[in-house]
Amino acid sequence: MRELLFQLTRFASVGLIATGVHALSYASFSAIGIDPLLSNLFAFLIAFSISFIGHFKWTFKNAVGDQNIHTAWRAQIKFLVVALTGLSLNSLSVLVITDWLDAHYLLAILPMVFVVPFVTFGLSKVWVFH
């Protein structure tokens, strides 16, 4: 139980940084006139790198063992699937909020921050870094 709490804390720390980078990148790209869906993709690519390195090297380091190149490669492929799931959820949020509801693009940050991280933690814990 104690290890799970430490893991959740580490996941939240890395996730806060990656989510913050994602949200700030998204807002910055959108503010300079890049389409919100394309802005979300660019922001995702930046945040993905931060997130994978942080989770592989720190959050789930005990779960992935010796962290050799083969282990890293498998984890990165699985994490990419999880991250693409997160990207899909974020993109769906952007689409619904900006296109369907015709609301301000910054409102799409709410599900990026309060929904998607919980989904990706669960998938990372049980599948990627188990």
C-alpha positions in Angstrom: 0.0 0.0 0.0 2.8 2.4 0.9 4.5 1.7 -2.5 1.2 2.5 -4.3 1.0 5.8 -2.5 4.5 6.7 -3.4 3.8 5.6 -7.0 0.6 7.8 -7.1 2.6 10.7 -5.8 5.4 10.3 -8.3 2.8 9.8 -11.1 1.0 12.9 -10.1 4.3 14.9 -10.0 5.4 13.8 -13.4 1.8 14.1 -14.7 1.4 17.6 -13.4 4.6 18.7 -15.2 3.6 16.9 -18.4 0.0 18.1 -18.2 1.1 21.6 -17.5 3.5 21.6 -20.4 0.7 20.1 -22.6 -1.8 22.8 -21.5 0.6 25.7 -21.8 1.8 24.4 -25.2 -1.7 24.0 -26.4 -2.8 27.4 -25.2 0.4 29.0 -26.8 0.0 27.3 -30.1 -3.7 28.1 -30.2 -3.1 31.7 -29.2 -0.8 32.3 -32.2 -3.4 31.1 -34.5 -2.7 27.4 -35.0 -5.8 25.3 -35.3 -6.8 23.9 -31.8 -6.7 20.3 -32.9 -3.2 20.8 -34.5 -2.1 22.7 -31.4 -3.3 19.7 -29.3 -1.2 17.3 -31.4 2.0 19.5 -31.1 1.4 19.8 -27.3 0.9 16.1 -27.0 4.3 15.4 -28.7 6.1 17.6 -26.3 4.3 16.3 -23.2 4.7 12.6 -24.3 8.5 12.8 -24.1 8.5 14.4 -20.7 5.9 11.9 -19.4 7.6 8.7 -20.7 11.0 9.6 -19.4 9.6 10.6 -16.0 7.4 7.6 -15.6 10.0 5.1 -16.8 12.9 6.5 -14.9 11.1 7.5 -11.7 7.4 6.6 -11.2 7.5 3.0 -12.2 11.3 2.3 -12.1 10.8 -0.6 -9.6 8.2 -2.2 -11.8 10.3 -2.2 -14.9 13.3 -3.7 -13.3 16.8 -3.3 -14.8 15.6 -0.8 -17.4 17.6 -2.3 -20.2 17.0 -1.2 -23.8 14.6 -4.1 -24.5 12.6 -3.3 -21.5 12.6 0.4 -22.4 11.5 -0.3 -26.0 8.5 -2.5 -24.9 7.5 0.0 -22.3 7.7 2.9 -24.7 5.5 1.1 -27.3 2.9 0.4 -24.7 3.1 3.8 -23.3 2.7 5.3 -26.7 -0.6 3.4 -27.0 -1.7 4.8 -23.6 -0.6 8.3 -24.6 -2.4 8.0 -27.9 -5.5 7.1 -25.9 -5.0 10.3 -23.9 -4.4 12.3 -27.1 -7.7 10.9 -28.5 -9.6 11.9 -25.3 -8.0 15.3 -25.4 -8.7 15.7 -29.1 -12.3 14.7 -28.5 -12.6 17.3 -25.8 -11.2 19.9 -28.1 -13.5 18.9 -30.9 -16.6 18.9 -28.6 -15.8 22.2 -26.9 -14.5 24.3 -29.8 -16.4 22.9 -32.7 -19.6 21.4 -31.4 -20.2 23.7 -28.5 -18.5 26.7 -30.1 -16.9 27.5 -26.8 -13.5 29.1 -26.1 -10.6 26.8 -26.7 -9.2 27.3 -23.2 -12.2 25.3 -21.8 -10.7 22.2 -23.4 -8.0 22.3 -20.8 -10.4 21.2 -18.1 -10.8 17.6 -19.2 -7.0 17.6 -20.2 -6.3 18.3 -16.5 -9.1 16.5 -14.6 -10.0 13.5 -16.6 -7.3 12.2 -18.9 -4.6 11.8 -16.3 -6.7 9.4 -14.3 -7.3 7.2 -17.3 -3.6 7.2 -18.3 -2.5 6.3 -14.7 -4.8 3.3 -14.6 -3.6 2.0 -18.0 0.1 2.7 -17.1 -0.2 0.9 -13.8 -2.0 -2.2 -15.0 -0.5 -2.6 -18.5 2.5 -0.6 -19.4 4.7 -0.7 -16.2 3.1 -3.7 -14.4 
